[in-house]
């Protein structure tokens, strides 16, 4: 088979390498063209060198191109994959830093909460530019696969306003299933069958079967509490499981910032998080992790390049959805996964316009969702709170309505549990001013926001957060990796 795939934001080097090697695990895909595009020529040069090394080592006729001209990269592409981070780590730092001044402590801040909403405001104008290019220069009927966060908002904008065939993809479901398989003593994750449904990062395991045997709440709670590691790392998720009756797909740290109950007071945060790794609830944990990863890659690039000169092992193909979806669409080999699409009645007790994450099957006819799912009432209520925030956020991002943006942030569950309306209004003004270069739709609103900030009497706090760690140096990272190798 010969067709073109374009990857936007290909400078996300590690993730692009994973997607690329996954694609080459499909025998029929070894004559495709992969077009890389990014705003950073430096990052493009690095990832192109790595992918070409993979192609050379495996002797495949795959064509790899790299171009900062996005439209040129998208010309004739049948599939377009996006993994962009608009504003990079500079803007992301503001997503964490500014809300902390108002008492809002986030672990990740890329989905909802104050950081996730502003992240969406930066992303959505760019997503709509991608969609315009796809409509104009990509292959007719091209499919857009969005990996970028905030997943629901980006996918919502691409479908409702971009008018492009779009699916949102995430790996949270797979990771949660691997945990459950482990605590239940499965020899392989394949022994576990499950139905997960909800919205991205708030998806729920509403049916679990281990080798055909149904697993109930009590057995699941007991298994998690007995596990020597997860019992400490997933305290908040286990508490939600006990109260809701079903397990959430999302990590302890992520889930903590979507709910109004666990991060509302600094002294409470330590009860529910674990500092063994960023993903379990550390303040600004993903920002620190991302910064360290970028620094490590820049320093160790020759090592990464050398390691690319290895034969591809199809047995090590990852569980990221993209390659499996393309394989099903192109070959007809059926693939079952969990996909982010417009609801349209798939989940009976969520709105039709919402972007849901739910089971579907892929074959030559496309992505076919399993309909008729009803969430437990508590899960639906939690999802609804986020959906209402997402809807307002998307509409604000498209219209440039700063008042609607403030209302979206005000209705966020964690923000509303911590901040007053006056604090929210000032915080949004401050974030919009700080990130103005990435928010063209708010250009007319920035001067007035600056004036309000100059006159404001709302007090803020110089606070690093309840559970903050410093970014580690390359030497510290080397020492840690060395000690881990010795331990193994």
Helices and strands as residue ranges (DSSP letters): E 4-8, H 13-24, G 27-29, E 33-37, H 41-58, E 63-67, H 70-74, E 79-82, H 88-101, H 113-137, E 143-146, H 151-160, E 165-168, H 172-183, G 189-191, E 192-199, E 202-210, E 213-214, H 217-226, H 230-233, H 235-244, E 247-248, H 252-256, H 266-272, G 278-280, H 285-299, H 301-307, G 314-316, H 321-331, E 335-342, E 355-363, E 366-369, H 377-399, H 402-410, H 413-418, H 421-434, G 436-438, G 440-442, H 443-455, H 474-487
